């Protein structure tokens, strides 16, 4: 599978049902295929995230209770987290959506809350781009810059990349609910 296709699919699934962020593949592409490939993959991940976020937004607009309940079945998403995000969207609007995913709360919850609360769709899309693209492109760029500066073979760099993500998710799942 091509990196662009994988990034788009990962962006889509993470915005709907998956629980690992596209940053995983984007850092791999940046580190092992270079800056240009990492940035292109980031654009594809954003496209997938926008489509997936739109699906989540629309479903929540039409059946908010079912979507909010369903979200709590995703690993590391609790009913309290869903309620908190709903409150953030209600009080802070789209600025919460832009900044919230940086705190470890999944984008899909913000997409669902925006749909359920009737946030205008064009504003939702703008906030989605601001919430996703800087992090996607930034991490791909950091990986592209950092990888050639680590004095290790490709195989050891892959092991380092994998170890970083395993450590990240071990920590993330240890501090998130469930």
trRosetta pair geometry for C-beta under 8 A, 3 or more apart (Angstrom, degrees):
i j d omega theta_ij theta_ji phi_ij phi_ji
1 5 5.4 -117 -178 83 93 120
1 6 5.0 107 123 -60 120 100
2 5 4.6 87 62 10 88 103
2 6 6.8 -160 91 -5 43 88
3 6 5.7 -58 -144 42 30 111
3 7 6.0 33 157 -23 67 107
3 25 7.2 167 -154 167 81 109
3 29 4.7 113 -164 -107 139 125
3 33 6.5 -98 -39 5 166 164
3 37 6.4 45 81 176 156 108
3 41 5.0 -60 143 -94 107 124
4 7 5.8 -55 -146 35 28 111
4 8 6.4 26 155 -17 63 106
4 40 6.4 -51 -93 135 105 102
4 41 5.9 -129 -94 -103 54 66
4 44 4.4 165 -161 -63 74 164
5 8 5.8 -55 -148 36 31 109
5 9 6.2 26 156 -14 65 108
5 44 7.4 -74 -60 178 19 145
6 9 5.9 -57 -145 41 29 109
6 10 6.0 30 155 -21 65 110
6 25 5.7 -155 126 -156 111 154
6 41 8.0 -14 72 -144 87 113
7 10 5.7 -55 -143 38 28 112
7 11 6.2 32 155 -21 64 106
7 22 6.2 77 -155 -164 71 119
7 25 5.6 -161 -91 108 72 131
7 26 6.4 83 -124 -76 115 80
7 29 7.0 -27 -65 -20 124 154
7 41 4.1 164 -55 -171 160 85
7 42 7.3 -87 -175 -65 144 20
7 44 4.3 91 89 90 115 111
7 45 4.1 -79 171 -59 97 85
7 48 6.9 -179 127 7 59 136
8 11 5.7 -53 -148 35 29 112
8 12 6.4 29 154 -17 63 106
8 44 4.3 -77 -57 169 88 94
8 45 6.5 -124 -79 -82 35 33
8 47 5.6 -25 -123 79 99 104
8 48 3.8 151 -171 -53 52 116
9 12 5.7 -55 -149 37 32 112
9 13 6.2 22 159 -13 68 109
9 48 6.1 -109 -39 -128 11 149
10 13 6.1 -57 -140 41 28 103
10 14 6.0 25 162 -17 65 111
10 18 7.2 -91 -154 79 59 161
10 20 7.9 -60 -158 94 105 90
10 22 4.4 128 119 -109 113 87
10 24 7.6 -133 -166 57 148 98
10 25 5.3 167 -4 13 169 140
10 45 6.2 -31 78 -121 99 96
10 48 6.7 91 62 99 48 157
11 14 6.2 -59 -142 38 23 106
11 15 6.4 18 158 -16 60 112
11 22 4.9 10 -77 -69 68 151
11 44 7.1 -179 1 125 138 60
11 45 3.8 152 -62 -168 121 57
11 46 6.4 -98 -141 -32 154 11
11 47 6.8 99 86 65 153 51
11 48 2.9 121 73 78 105 107
11 49 3.8 -84 -180 -40 102 76
11 50 7.9 4 147 7 125 59
11 51 7.9 86 110 39 103 90
11 52 6.5 -174 130 11 66 128
11 132 7.7 74 -145 -169 111 142
12 15 6.0 -69 -154 38 26 107
12 16 6.5 -2 159 1 65 116
12 48 3.8 -90 -34 -176 79 94
12 49 6.9 -125 -69 -68 36 31
12 51 5.5 -22 -108 79 101 107
12 52 3.9 154 -153 -52 50 114
13 16 5.9 -74 -146 49 32 98
13 17 5.9 -55 -168 56 75 83
13 18 3.8 54 134 -12 100 125
13 48 7.7 -19 3 163 61 124
13 52 6.7 -115 -30 -106 15 148
14 18 4.6 -60 -82 75 53 105
14 19 7.5 159 -129 -65 75 8
14 20 6.8 -94 -99 78 110 45
14 21 5.8 92 -150 -122 152 39
14 22 5.6 -128 12 -36 150 84
14 49 6.9 -30 72 -102 100 90
14 52 7.0 104 63 104 52 164
14 106 7.6 -142 171 -154 84 110
14 107 7.3 58 130 46 95 116
14 108 7.2 -144 146 -41 54 112
15 48 7.2 173 8 131 124 74
15 49 4.7 139 -53 -146 132 60
15 50 7.8 -127 -93 -16 172 12
15 51 7.6 133 69 75 147 55
15 52 2.9 125 73 104 116 118
15 53 4.5 -81 -168 -53 134 66
15 55 7.5 111 114 46 106 99
15 56 6.1 -133 152 -8 83 130
15 107 5.9 -49 -113 99 75 118
15 108 5.4 151 -169 -83 39 87
15 111 6.4 61 -171 -14 93 159
16 52 4.4 -113 -30 -161 96 104
16 55 5.7 -5 -94 83 119 127
16 56 5.6 -160 -104 -59 64 102
16 108 6.3 166 -81 -119 13 128
17 74 6.7 -163 -159 -99 49 112
17 108 7.9 138 -48 -119 23 163
19 74 5.5 161 -79 178 108 97
19 75 4.7 16 -119 57 175 98
19 76 6.2 127 -164 33 127 109
19 77 7.9 -134 -115 -17 111 102
19 106 7.4 -74 -131 -88 65 143
20 24 5.7 -2 157 -12 112 144
20 169 7.1 -22 -114 -98 97 137
21 24 6.3 134 79 -15 66 87
22 25 5.9 -53 -167 42 64 101
22 26 5.7 61 138 -22 84 111
22 45 4.1 137 162 -154 154 131
22 48 7.5 139 -88 73 145 125
22 49 7.0 -97 -9 -59 144 114
22 136 6.4 -1 94 -115 118 107
23 26 5.4 -61 -137 45 34 113
23 27 5.9 35 164 -23 70 104
23 135 6.9 -58 -84 145 117 102
23 136 6.8 -132 -87 -110 71 56
23 139 4.9 7 -146 90 102 166
24 27 6.6 -60 -154 32 19 103
24 28 6.9 17 149 -15 57 109
24 165 5.5 74 -124 -131 96 144
25 28 5.4 -56 -152 36 38 115
25 29 6.2 35 153 -18 71 104
25 41 7.0 -131 126 169 98 135
25 45 7.4 167 75 -85 112 127
26 29 5.8 -50 -143 38 33 108
26 30 6.2 33 156 -17 64 108
26 38 6.1 87 -176 -158 74 84
26 41 5.6 176 -115 111 73 116
26 42 5.6 70 -136 -82 128 78
26 45 6.0 -51 -67 -22 118 158
26 136 5.5 -145 -111 -162 169 76
26 139 5.8 82 103 91 118 106
26 140 4.4 -81 167 -72 98 100
26 143 7.5 151 125 20 68 143
27 30 5.6 -52 -142 40 32 113
27 31 6.0 30 159 -18 66 110
27 38 7.9 36 -111 -135 22 120
27 139 5.4 -61 -74 151 93 103
27 140 6.4 -132 -83 -95 40 49
27 142 7.7 -30 -120 76 94 92
27 143 4.0 155 -155 -66 70 150
27 161 6.6 171 122 -148 109 108
27 165 7.7 174 63 -66 139 113
28 31 6.0 -60 -144 40 25 107
28 32 6.0 -17 172 16 64 116
28 143 7.5 -50 -32 169 15 157
28 161 6.1 102 -97 170 75 149
29 32 6.8 -76 -131 53 20 84
29 33 5.0 -35 -168 36 64 120
29 37 5.3 -132 170 128 99 101
29 38 4.9 154 107 -97 92 64
29 41 4.4 54 93 4 168 163
29 140 6.4 -19 78 -135 96 109
29 143 8.0 88 68 94 51 140
30 33 7.3 -45 -80 55 9 77
30 34 7.3 -65 -157 116 42 13
30 35 6.6 35 -146 -102 83 40
30 37 7.3 -175 -90 85 38 83
30 38 3.0 54 -88 -103 78 145
30 39 8.0 82 -98 -34 96 56
30 41 7.7 -125 -47 49 73 127
30 139 7.2 -174 8 123 155 60
30 140 3.6 171 -62 -169 128 63
30 141 6.4 -103 -143 -47 138 17
30 142 7.3 55 133 60 154 50
30 143 3.6 103 91 76 119 109
30 144 3.9 -95 -179 -44 88 86
30 147 7.4 162 119 -9 75 128
31 38 7.8 92 -10 -81 43 129
31 143 4.1 -75 -53 166 85 104
31 144 6.5 -127 -75 -78 32 41
31 146 7.2 -39 -108 73 93 89
31 147 3.8 134 -152 -66 80 142
31 157 6.5 -176 162 161 124 120
31 161 6.0 -164 58 -88 167 133
32 147 7.0 -136 -59 -163 48 165
32 154 7.1 80 -125 -149 103 102
32 157 7.4 152 -81 113 91 128
32 158 7.5 36 -76 -81 134 88
33 37 3.6 -63 122 80 116 158
33 38 6.8 157 74 -46 92 73
34 37 5.2 88 63 18 77 103
34 38 6.7 -139 104 -8 36 96
34 144 5.6 66 -170 -141 34 114
35 38 5.6 -61 -145 38 28 112
35 39 6.2 22 161 -16 67 107
35 140 7.5 115 -141 135 50 91
35 141 6.0 42 -134 -121 94 68
35 144 4.0 136 -75 147 65 160
35 145 7.4 54 -81 -52 109 69
36 39 6.0 -58 -148 38 28 106
36 40 6.3 27 155 -17 65 107
37 40 5.7 -54 -144 38 31 111
37 41 6.2 32 155 -18 65 107
38 41 5.7 -54 -146 39 29 111
38 42 6.4 36 150 -26 62 104
38 137 7.7 115 131 -143 91 52
38 140 3.1 164 168 173 110 111
38 141 6.4 172 107 -62 136 43
38 143 6.5 173 -119 68 149 108
38 144 4.9 -129 6 -48 149 123
39 42 5.3 -46 -149 29 35 118
39 43 6.8 39 151 -19 62 98
39 137 5.6 40 -124 -135 77 95
39 140 6.0 172 -65 104 46 137
39 141 6.9 45 -70 -67 94 89
40 43 5.7 -51 -158 31 35 113
40 44 6.7 32 147 -14 65 104
41 44 5.5 -54 -150 39 38 112
41 45 6.2 41 150 -22 69 103
41 140 6.5 168 68 -117 105 147
42 45 5.5 -50 -144 36 32 112
42 46 6.3 37 152 -21 63 103
42 133 6.8 94 156 -146 108 66
42 136 4.0 141 -148 135 97 107
42 137 4.3 122 152 -78 166 65
42 140 5.0 -121 -53 2 117 148
43 46 5.5 -50 -148 34 32 114
43 47 6.5 35 151 -21 63 101
43 133 7.9 31 -97 -125 54 103
44 47 5.5 -48 -149 32 35 113
44 48 6.5 33 153 -15 65 103
45 48 5.8 -54 -150 40 33 110
45 49 6.1 34 151 -21 66 108
45 132 7.6 -155 120 168 94 118
45 136 5.3 -175 83 -143 130 141
46 49 5.5 -55 -144 38 31 112
46 50 6.3 33 156 -22 66 104
46 129 6.8 51 -167 -124 124 69
46 132 5.3 144 -117 115 82 125
46 133 5.1 25 -99 -84 139 86
46 136 6.0 -150 -57 40 91 162
47 50 5.8 -53 -148 33 29 110
47 51 6.6 25 154 -14 63 104
48 51 5.8 -56 -149 38 32 108
48 52 6.1 26 155 -12 68 111
49 52 5.7 -57 -140 46 30 108
49 53 5.7 33 158 -22 67 110
49 107 6.8 -2 -163 114 116 159
49 128 6.8 178 126 175 103 110
49 132 5.0 162 104 -132 159 161
50 53 5.6 -50 -136 39 27 112
50 54 6.2 33 156 -24 60 105
50 125 6.5 48 -146 -139 110 87
50 128 5.7 121 -106 125 76 141
50 129 7.3 15 -84 -70 118 76
50 132 7.8 -137 -55 39 76 156
51 54 5.7 -53 -151 32 29 114
51 55 6.7 32 150 -20 62 101
52 55 5.6 -49 -151 32 35 113
52 56 6.4 32 152 -15 66 105
52 108 7.5 -57 140 -98 108 97
52 111 7.9 -111 120 -64 72 179
53 56 5.6 -54 -148 40 34 111
53 57 6.0 40 152 -24 67 108
53 107 6.6 -63 -95 145 112 113
53 108 7.3 -139 -105 -105 68 55
53 111 4.1 -145 -154 -107 80 141
53 124 7.6 -175 144 155 116 106
53 128 5.1 150 107 -126 168 140
54 57 5.4 -51 -142 37 30 116
54 58 6.1 28 160 -17 65 107
54 111 7.8 -86 -44 -161 20 126
54 121 8.0 51 -127 -153 90 108
54 125 7.7 19 -79 -88 99 94
55 58 6.1 -57 -145 38 26 106
55 59 6.2 23 158 -15 63 110
56 59 6.0 -57 -145 40 27 109
56 60 6.1 22 159 -14 64 111
56 67 7.0 126 -163 -162 71 132
56 108 5.3 -150 -117 -153 165 80
56 111 4.1 69 91 112 124 126
56 112 5.2 -76 164 -64 103 76
56 115 6.8 -167 123 -5 63 142
57 60 6.1 -65 -149 40 23 106
57 61 6.3 27 153 -25 63 107
57 111 4.9 -90 -58 178 81 87
57 112 7.1 -136 -89 -87 39 30
57 114 5.8 -34 -121 86 102 101
57 115 3.6 162 -166 -65 54 116
57 121 7.1 117 143 -118 144 84
57 124 5.9 95 -123 165 150 157
58 61 5.6 -52 -147 30 31 115
58 62 6.6 13 159 -5 63 109
58 115 6.2 -110 -39 -134 16 139
59 62 6.2 -71 -153 45 29 100
59 63 6.3 -44 175 48 69 93
59 66 7.9 -95 163 88 99 105
59 67 5.1 133 121 -85 102 129
59 112 7.6 -40 80 -116 93 87
59 115 7.1 59 60 126 50 162
60 63 7.2 -86 -123 70 24 52
60 64 5.2 53 -174 -108 70 65
60 67 4.2 -110 -91 73 75 161
60 68 7.2 86 -130 -46 104 77
60 111 7.2 148 10 123 140 69
60 112 3.9 152 -75 -154 150 67
60 113 7.2 -60 164 -39 157 17
60 114 7.7 90 84 64 139 55
60 115 3.6 112 74 82 103 121
60 116 4.4 -72 160 -48 105 84
61 64 7.3 34 -101 -64 11 89
61 115 4.0 -97 -44 178 82 93
61 116 6.5 -140 -84 -76 40 32
61 118 7.1 101 -128 -87 97 56
63 66 4.2 -9 146 34 114 119
63 67 6.0 125 95 -22 79 92
64 67 5.9 -63 -145 40 29 106
64 68 6.0 24 163 -17 69 111
64 112 7.5 126 -139 173 71 90
64 115 7.4 -176 -95 106 88 89
64 116 3.6 95 -122 -126 120 109
65 68 5.9 -57 -141 39 28 108
65 69 6.2 26 159 -16 64 109
66 69 5.9 -58 -148 39 27 109
66 70 6.1 30 154 -22 64 110
67 70 5.5 -54 -144 37 31 114
67 71 6.5 40 154 -29 63 100
67 112 5.0 -170 137 -143 124 120
67 115 7.7 -8 81 80 167 129
67 116 7.1 -153 66 -65 126 113
68 71 5.8 -44 -152 23 32 116
68 72 7.5 35 151 -22 57 98
68 82 5.3 123 -163 174 90 139
68 86 7.4 14 -120 -63 132 131
68 112 6.3 154 -79 148 66 134
68 116 6.9 31 -50 -72 112 158
69 72 6.0 -54 -165 24 38 112
69 73 7.9 38 142 -21 61 98
70 73 5.8 -52 -170 20 46 114
70 74 8.0 53 140 -26 66 92
71 74 5.7 -40 -167 12 50 115
71 77 5.4 -92 154 138 84 148
71 82 5.5 129 90 -96 130 125
71 108 6.7 177 -123 119 110 109
71 109 5.9 108 -170 -97 150 81
71 112 6.1 -113 -57 7 140 168
72 77 5.8 -134 -115 113 37 94
72 78 6.4 31 -136 -162 92 22
72 79 5.1 9 -106 -66 140 69
72 82 6.1 -70 -66 -21 91 139
73 77 7.9 -4 49 69 28 110
74 77 4.5 36 73 21 97 128
74 106 7.3 -57 115 24 146 166
74 108 7.4 89 -17 77 173 145
75 173 7.1 -18 160 -119 116 109
75 178 6.4 -134 -154 73 62 164
76 106 7.8 116 98 -34 104 117
76 172 6.8 3 -124 144 155 95
76 173 5.9 -101 -76 -112 118 68
76 176 3.8 29 -149 119 98 147
76 177 6.6 123 -154 57 44 64
76 178 6.0 -108 -82 26 36 126
77 81 5.5 -123 -154 74 61 137
77 82 6.6 67 172 -52 101 93
77 106 6.4 -53 -81 19 117 128
77 109 6.6 177 -137 -66 125 122
77 176 8.0 -18 -57 170 34 125
77 177 7.4 -10 148 63 7 110
78 81 4.7 104 52 1 76 99
78 82 7.2 -137 96 -2 44 84
78 176 7.8 -175 -18 168 102 81
78 177 3.5 -8 -43 86 130 160
78 178 6.6 -162 -73 -43 92 82
79 82 5.6 -53 -150 36 36 113
79 83 6.3 36 152 -18 68 106
80 83 5.7 -54 -147 39 32 111
80 84 6.2 36 152 -23 65 105
80 177 6.8 142 47 -64 110 158
81 84 5.6 -51 -146 33 31 114
81 85 6.5 29 156 -17 64 104
81 105 6.0 -179 -170 -126 108 102
81 109 6.7 -86 134 -111 97 165
81 176 8.0 12 -67 -161 148 95
81 177 6.4 -146 -26 15 117 132
82 85 6.0 -55 -150 37 29 108
82 86 6.4 32 151 -20 63 106
82 109 5.8 -139 -112 -141 64 117
82 112 7.8 -34 -144 87 99 135
82 113 7.9 174 -168 -67 68 105
83 86 5.6 -53 -148 35 32 114
83 87 6.4 33 153 -18 64 105
84 87 5.7 -58 -154 37 31 112
84 88 6.4 33 150 -22 66 104
84 105 7.4 -123 93 -109 117 148
85 88 5.4 -49 -146 34 36 114
85 89 6.4 34 156 -17 67 102
85 96 7.5 150 -153 148 62 123
85 100 6.5 86 -123 -165 93 152
85 105 5.8 171 -78 168 114 141
85 109 4.3 96 51 137 173 118
85 110 5.9 -116 -170 -76 123 61
85 113 5.1 -148 129 -36 97 149
86 89 6.0 -54 -149 37 30 108
86 90 6.3 32 151 -21 63 111
86 113 4.7 -159 -98 -124 58 116
86 116 7.2 -39 -121 79 105 136
86 117 7.3 151 -153 -49 78 121
87 90 5.5 -57 -146 38 31 115
87 91 6.1 7 165 -1 68 111
88 91 6.4 -68 -139 48 24 93
88 92 5.3 -31 -176 34 67 115
88 96 3.7 158 153 -158 104 148
88 100 6.1 116 125 -87 158 128
88 113 7.7 52 64 133 84 166
89 92 7.2 -64 -103 60 15 74
89 93 6.7 45 -165 -123 51 20
89 94 7.8 38 -137 -74 77 38
89 96 5.5 -134 -76 74 46 136
89 97 6.6 51 -101 -54 92 95
89 110 6.7 152 -72 -144 117 70
89 113 4.2 164 0 135 153 124
89 114 5.9 -140 -143 -73 141 60
89 117 5.6 168 124 21 123 154
89 119 6.9 -90 -174 -49 116 130
90 113 8.0 -96 -33 178 76 116
90 117 6.3 -148 -82 -121 73 150
91 96 7.6 87 70 -48 74 141
92 95 5.1 -94 160 68 101 98
92 96 3.9 112 83 -44 119 106
93 96 6.5 144 71 11 30 96
93 97 7.8 -65 137 1 47 100
93 119 7.4 134 -154 -115 76 116
94 97 4.9 -46 -153 33 55 117
94 98 6.3 56 149 -22 75 98
94 114 7.5 54 -97 -110 80 122
94 119 6.7 125 -69 -155 95 138
94 123 5.8 -120 -61 158 151 105
94 124 7.3 -144 -108 -95 116 43
94 126 7.6 30 179 84 153 94
94 127 4.0 -124 -166 -86 113 143
95 98 5.7 -50 -148 35 37 112
95 99 6.2 11 161 2 69 112
96 99 6.4 -71 -140 52 26 92
96 100 5.1 41 165 -45 68 116
96 110 7.1 -173 117 -124 87 113
97 100 5.9 -36 -119 20 21 119
97 101 7.9 22 180 -15 49 96
97 110 4.3 131 -126 -178 84 132
97 113 8.0 -161 -85 72 101 112
97 114 6.3 28 -85 -61 143 125
97 124 7.6 -94 171 -136 173 63
97 127 4.5 50 92 156 129 133
97 128 7.4 -49 152 -70 125 53
97 131 5.7 -78 142 -64 77 142
98 127 5.4 -109 -59 -157 87 84
98 130 4.7 -24 -123 111 112 115
98 131 4.8 -134 -124 -75 44 82
99 102 5.7 -56 -170 28 54 118
99 103 7.3 44 144 -19 77 104
99 131 7.9 -95 -21 -113 23 88
100 103 5.9 -65 -163 31 42 108
100 105 5.0 -56 167 67 97 120
100 109 8.0 -112 140 80 139 106
100 110 5.5 150 71 -74 142 129
100 131 7.5 -12 50 -134 81 125
101 104 7.8 144 -171 1 40 7
101 105 6.3 -104 -97 75 40 66
101 106 6.8 23 -118 -156 90 18
101 107 4.8 9 -89 -68 135 78
101 110 6.8 -81 -48 -4 95 140
101 131 5.4 93 20 -179 129 108
101 132 7.6 16 68 -79 164 62
101 135 7.5 -116 110 0 118 160
102 135 7.2 -165 -91 -77 84 135
104 172 6.7 -175 -142 -139 117 98
104 176 6.8 -150 157 -83 125 110
105 109 6.0 -75 166 52 98 137
105 110 7.4 103 119 -41 107 98
106 109 5.3 102 75 -3 83 97
106 110 7.8 -153 109 2 52 85
107 110 5.6 -60 -158 39 44 111
107 111 6.2 45 148 -22 75 104
107 128 7.5 83 -168 -135 121 82
107 131 6.2 137 -118 131 109 132
107 132 6.7 36 -108 -77 154 100
108 111 5.5 -49 -146 35 35 114
108 112 6.3 36 154 -18 66 104
109 112 5.7 -54 -149 38 32 110
109 113 6.2 30 153 -18 66 107
110 113 5.7 -53 -141 39 31 110
110 114 6.1 34 157 -22 65 106
110 131 7.1 -157 89 -141 158 169
111 114 5.9 -54 -147 35 27 111
111 115 6.5 24 155 -14 62 107
111 124 7.3 89 -131 -172 67 118
111 128 7.2 48 -91 -97 98 115
112 115 5.9 -58 -150 39 31 109
112 116 6.0 27 156 -17 67 111
113 116 5.7 -55 -140 41 30 110
113 117 6.0 11 164 -4 66 115
114 117 6.3 -68 -140 48 23 98
114 119 3.9 -56 -163 34 84 136
114 124 4.8 129 151 -113 145 114
114 127 7.5 179 -101 69 152 141
115 118 7.8 37 179 -66 28 28
115 119 7.3 -57 -58 38 26 91
115 124 7.5 58 -63 -117 67 158
119 123 5.9 -113 166 84 95 114
119 124 5.1 115 108 -67 115 99
120 123 4.6 75 73 13 94 110
120 124 6.9 -161 94 -13 45 88
121 124 5.3 -52 -146 33 35 118
121 125 6.5 36 157 -20 67 101
122 125 5.7 -52 -151 33 34 112
122 126 6.6 34 152 -17 66 103
123 126 5.7 -51 -148 36 35 111
123 127 6.2 33 154 -16 67 107
124 127 5.8 -59 -147 41 28 109
124 128 6.2 35 152 -27 64 107
125 128 5.4 -51 -147 31 31 116
125 129 6.7 33 155 -19 64 100
126 129 5.9 -52 -154 32 32 109
126 130 6.5 25 151 -11 64 109
127 130 5.6 -59 -148 43 34 110
127 131 5.9 33 154 -22 69 110
128 131 5.6 -57 -141 38 28 110
128 132 6.0 3 167 -2 66 117
129 132 6.4 -72 -138 47 23 95
129 133 5.3 3 -176 -7 67 123
130 133 7.2 -37 -96 36 17 98
130 134 7.1 10 -165 -6 48 112
131 135 7.9 -22 156 8 46 119
132 135 6.5 -86 -164 45 31 101
132 136 5.7 21 160 -19 75 119
133 136 5.6 -58 -137 40 30 111
133 137 5.8 16 172 -7 70 112
134 137 6.3 -62 -139 46 23 100
134 138 5.6 26 162 -23 63 118
135 138 5.6 -57 -135 40 25 113
135 139 6.1 19 168 -14 63 108
136 139 6.6 -67 -153 37 19 101
136 140 6.5 14 156 -13 60 112
137 140 5.7 -58 -146 40 31 111
137 141 6.1 31 156 -20 67 110
138 141 5.7 -58 -147 38 27 110
138 142 6.3 28 155 -20 65 105
139 142 5.6 -48 -142 35 34 112
139 143 6.3 35 157 -18 64 104
140 143 5.9 -56 -150 38 29 110
140 144 6.3 29 152 -20 64 108
141 144 5.6 -54 -144 37 32 112
141 145 6.2 28 157 -16 65 107
142 145 5.8 -59 -148 40 29 108
142 146 5.8 19 159 -15 67 116
143 146 5.9 -60 -134 42 26 106
143 147 5.9 34 169 -32 65 108
143 161 7.8 56 -143 -115 120 111
144 147 6.6 -41 -134 22 21 111
145 148 7.7 -81 -177 34 25 95
145 149 7.2 3 148 -6 62 123
146 149 5.8 -81 -159 43 39 110
146 150 6.6 35 155 -28 77 104
147 150 6.1 -57 -153 23 33 108
147 157 5.8 67 -150 -159 95 137
150 157 6.1 133 84 -104 129 97
150 160 6.9 -118 162 58 162 170
152 156 3.8 -110 174 91 119 125
152 157 5.2 153 92 -55 113 76
152 160 6.8 108 70 -19 164 134
153 156 4.9 92 53 11 76 100
153 157 7.0 -135 97 -5 39 88
154 157 5.5 -56 -148 37 32 114
154 158 6.4 35 153 -22 65 102
155 158 5.7 -53 -154 32 31 112
155 159 6.7 30 148 -17 63 103
156 159 5.4 -49 -148 36 39 114
156 160 6.3 42 150 -21 67 101
157 160 5.5 -49 -146 35 34 113
157 161 6.3 39 151 -21 65 103
158 161 5.5 -49 -146 35 32 114
158 162 6.3 31 154 -16 64 106
159 162 5.7 -54 -146 40 30 110
159 163 6.1 33 154 -21 65 108
160 163 5.7 -55 -145 37 29 112
160 164 6.4 33 155 -23 64 103
161 164 5.9 -55 -153 31 28 111
161 165 6.7 16 155 -9 63 107
162 165 6.0 -62 -150 42 32 104
162 166 6.1 31 155 -19 68 109
163 166 5.7 -53 -141 39 30 111
163 167 6.1 30 158 -18 65 107
164 167 5.9 -58 -149 38 26 109
164 168 6.2 30 152 -23 63 107
165 168 5.4 -48 -142 34 34 116
165 169 6.3 23 162 -9 66 106
166 169 6.2 -62 -145 44 27 100
166 170 6.1 32 155 -24 65 108
167 170 5.6 -51 -142 35 29 113
167 171 6.4 27 158 -15 63 106
168 171 6.1 -65 -158 39 26 107
168 172 6.1 24 151 -20 66 112
169 172 5.1 -48 -133 39 39 115
169 173 5.9 30 167 -12 70 106
170 173 6.5 -58 -142 43 22 100
170 174 6.3 22 155 -22 58 114
171 174 5.7 -65 -149 36 28 111
171 175 6.5 4 163 -4 66 110
172 175 6.6 -75 -152 43 24 94
172 176 5.9 12 162 -14 67 118
173 176 5.9 -55 -125 41 32 106
173 178 7.9 -56 -162 75 81 105
